[in-house]
Amino acid sequence: MLKYNINEFEFIKIDIEGSEYNLIENLPSNCVKQFSVEFHDFLGLNPSDNVEEYHQNLTNNILTDFNKEFETKDRDDVLYIKKEL
C-alpha cells in the first residue's frame, strides 16, 4: 500500500483456501472499508476446534470496527462493512 500511496481499499475479496483466519486476525482495520471472505471451515484449518465460538470471538473482539452484513447459510461467504459507512 505504501509503495503505491494507497491509504485504504474500498473492497477486498478474500478467498485463500484456509489462510483467511491468519489474514483477518492481522488485518489493520483502517486499510479497508468492506471485505468479503470465503471461510473454509471444512478444511480443518480453522484455529479452533469450536468453529462457532471462534467466529463469535472474531466478530466481537477482532473485527470490532466492522458489521457483519451478510452471511450465507453455511458461512461460506461473509460480507463485513466498516461501521462508519
Summary of the structure (lengths in Angstrom):
residues: 85
radius of gyration: 12.9
end to end distance: 21.4
largest distance: 39.7
contacts: 187
relative contact order: 0.20
helix: 28%
strand: 29%
